[in-house]
């Protein structure tokens, strides 16, 4: 397939891996910040091609995984207590809250529907004028413009029964939190190209400078990832800490200006609780007060706490790069995709799901 196959070229992949091996003269630890990159690394066995001196760890790059259990509980409350139609992307339905997940809420009579776009939820609200319809707005900077557009569309078309439950998180504050932690092991980052298509690259500069950590913006195919790793290792070896854009075919320095304006119009920066990690100041987006009628939290006065989270799941340590999925005693036994203890085993972008699906099976570009 044009524009895909060339980024999965096995010969080029091995050349890049060999170049990384020749460049890395001492141990380095690099974190990819995107769940899509994690799955590519594990699926294609890219880490097996790298020298033992280079360790890849997996960051909080799965928005489903970092959505707090409290927000899952609130979505359940909307479906069961408030009898709202709750619309969500499919990978949110089996993420456990402190009590139950949305799929269980659906089994108990809640009206929970899978949609492919927040605008689908606006349409459902138009078709059901006597029902409250709530879209579970989850994601990083990448999905924020579409969710902002759903609010503006509902306002323009006077859809009064539509609102969103916001769980938006921002990447740069999470990177700072990881680098500032006492147990941090990360020395370089691969930043997610799709996030940067929206936000641009300017916010990464201060992080690289303040923490002396190189940040390489890259894509999601094997060639993309290894080219980004090679640039990162070159910086580490030379003592540099800069931002480099290795995904220029999609990412512009300023990002998508129109999309950013949409986001800034509807949302404002807020503190956000990251599942397994904790509260990170100014790391999320909440609906501005001018659009309060479309904010499910304000409309329904949702409960703040429900019980206690599962303490066996080590997802926080995995998403901070301190441990890997196979280090968890429950991995593949008490925690499986069918019976997950935590979100990283559920989501299509979760690190645990990637390890469960691909590790122990034939891997590589040919398979």
ChimeraX attribute file (.defattr): number of C-alpha atoms within 10 A of each C-alpha:
attribute: neighborCount
match mode: 1-to-1
recipient: residues
	/A:1	5
	/A:2	6
	/A:3	7
	/A:4	9
	/A:5	11
	/A:6	13
	/A:7	17
	/A:8	17
	/A:9	15
	/A:10	16
	/A:11	10
	/A:12	16
	/A:13	21
	/A:14	16
	/A:15	13
	/A:16	22
	/A:17	23
	/A:18	15
	/A:19	15
	/A:20	23
	/A:21	18
	/A:22	10
	/A:23	16
	/A:24	19
	/A:25	13
	/A:26	12
	/A:27	11
	/A:28	19
	/A:29	17
	/A:30	25
	/A:31	25
	/A:32	29
	/A:33	26
	/A:34	26
	/A:35	26
	/A:36	20
	/A:37	26
	/A:38	27
	/A:39	24
	/A:40	17
	/A:41	23
	/A:42	20
	/A:43	22
	/A:44	20
	/A:45	18
	/A:46	22
	/A:47	16
	/A:48	13
	/A:49	17
	/A:50	21
	/A:51	18
	/A:52	13
	/A:53	12
	/A:54	19
	/A:55	15
	/A:56	21
	/A:57	22
	/A:58	29
	/A:59	28
	/A:60	31
	/A:61	25
	/A:62	24
	/A:63	26
	/A:64	26
	/A:65	29
	/A:66	27
	/A:67	25
	/A:68	25
	/A:69	29
	/A:70	21
	/A:71	23
	/A:72	26
	/A:73	25
	/A:74	25
	/A:75	29
	/A:76	27
	/A:77	20
	/A:78	26
	/A:79	25
	/A:80	20
	/A:81	11
	/A:82	14
	/A:83	17
	/A:84	21
	/A:85	23
	/A:86	28
	/A:87	28
	/A:88	24
	/A:89	17
	/A:90	15
	/A:91	15
	/A:92	23
	/A:93	23
	/A:94	22
	/A:95	24
	/A:96	24
	/A:97	26
	/A:98	17
	/A:99	16
	/A:100	15
	/A:101	19
	/A:102	29
	/A:103	18
	/A:104	16
	/A:105	20
	/A:106	17
	/A:107	10
	/A:108	11
	/A:109	11
	/A:110	22
	/A:111	18
	/A:112	26
	/A:113	18
	/A:114	16
	/A:115	16
	/A:116	11
	/A:117	16
	/A:118	24
	/A:119	18
	/A:120	16
	/A:121	27
	/A:122	24
	/A:123	15
	/A:124	21
	/A:125	23
	/A:126	19
	/A:127	10
	/A:128	13
	/A:129	13
	/A:130	9
	/A:131	15
	/A:132	20
	/A:133	30
	/A:134	29
	/A:135	30
	/A:136	25
	/A:137	21
	/A:138	22
	/A:139	22
	/A:140	20
	/A:141	22
	/A:142	19
	/A:143	19
	/A:144	27
	/A:145	21
	/A:146	17
	/A:147	26
	/A:148	23
	/A:149	18
	/A:150	25
	/A:151	23
	/A:152	17
	/A:153	14
	/A:154	21
	/A:155	15
	/A:156	9
	/A:157	10
	/A:158	11
	/A:159	18
	/A:160	15
	/A:161	20
	/A:162	28
	/A:163	30
	/A:164	26
	/A:165	24
	/A:166	24
	/A:167	24
	/A:168	28
	/A:169	28
	/A:170	23
	/A:171	23
	/A:172	15
	/A:173	18
	/A:174	24
	/A:175	21
	/A:176	17
	/A:177	18
	/A:178	20
	/A:179	21
	/A:180	11
	/A:181	10
	/A:182	8
	/A:183	12
	/A:184	13
	/A:185	18
	/A:186	23
	/A:187	19
	/A:188	27
	/A:189	26
	/A:190	26
	/A:191	30
	/A:192	23
	/A:193	28
	/A:194	22
	/A:195	20
	/A:196	27
	/A:197	23
	/A:198	25
	/A:199	23
	/A:200	21
	/A:201	22
	/A:202	13
	/A:203	14
	/A:204	23
	/A:205	16
	/A:206	14
	/A:207	21
	/A:208	21
	/A:209	15
	/A:210	11
	/A:211	14
	/A:212	17
	/A:213	24
	/A:214	27
	/A:215	30
	/A:216	30
	/A:217	28
	/A:218	30
	/A:219	28
	/A:220	21
	/A:221	20
	/A:222	25
	/A:223	24
	/A:224	19
	/A:225	26
	/A:226	27
	/A:227	21
	/A:228	26
	/A:229	27
	/A:230	20
	/A:231	19
	/A:232	28
	/A:233	25
	/A:234	16
	/A:235	20
	/A:236	23
	/A:237	14
	/A:238	8
	/A:239	12
	/A:240	16
	/A:241	22
	/A:242	20
	/A:243	25
	/A:244	21
	/A:245	22
	/A:246	20
	/A:247	23
	/A:248	14
	/A:249	11
	/A:250	15
	/A:251	23
	/A:252	17
	/A:253	14
	/A:254	14
	/A:255	19
	/A:256	16
	/A:257	13
	/A:258	10
	/A:259	21
	/A:260	18
	/A:261	13
	/A:262	17
	/A:263	21
	/A:264	16
	/A:265	17
	/A:266	23
	/A:267	23
	/A:268	14
	/A:269	17
	/A:270	16
	/A:271	14
	/A:272	22
	/A:273	20
	/A:274	22
	/A:275	23
	/A:276	25
	/A:277	19
	/A:278	13
	/A:279	15
	/A:280	18
	/A:281	14
	/A:282	16
	/A:283	20
	/A:284	25
	/A:285	24
	/A:286	20
	/A:287	27
	/A:288	16
	/A:289	13
	/A:290	11
	/A:291	15
	/A:292	15
	/A:293	19
	/A:294	25
	/A:295	23
	/A:296	24
	/A:297	20
	/A:298	14
	/A:299	12
	/A:300	13
	/A:301	10
	/A:302	16
	/A:303	12
	/A:304	10
	/A:305	12
	/A:306	15
	/A:307	11
	/A:308	11
	/A:309	18
	/A:310	15
	/A:311	10
	/A:312	13
	/A:313	20
	/A:314	22
	/A:315	28
	/A:316	21
	/A:317	19
	/A:318	24
	/A:319	28
	/A:320	27
	/A:321	24
	/A:322	17
	/A:323	16
	/A:324	19
	/A:325	24
	/A:326	14
	/A:327	10
	/A:328	18
	/A:329	13
	/A:330	16
	/A:331	20
	/A:332	18
	/A:333	10
	/A:334	12
	/A:335	20
	/A:336	17
	/A:337	18
	/A:338	10
	/A:339	14
	/A:340	22
	/A:341	24
	/A:342	29
	/A:343	32
	/A:344	30
	/A:345	29
	/A:346	27
	/A:347	24
	/A:348	20
	/A:349	24
	/A:350	30
	/A:351	33
	/A:352	30
	/A:353	23
	/A:354	24
	/A:355	20
	/A:356	19
	/A:357	15
	/A:358	15
	/A:359	14
	/A:360	8
	/A:361	10
	/A:362	11
	/A:363	15
	/A:364	15
	/A:365	14
	/A:366	9
	/A:367	8
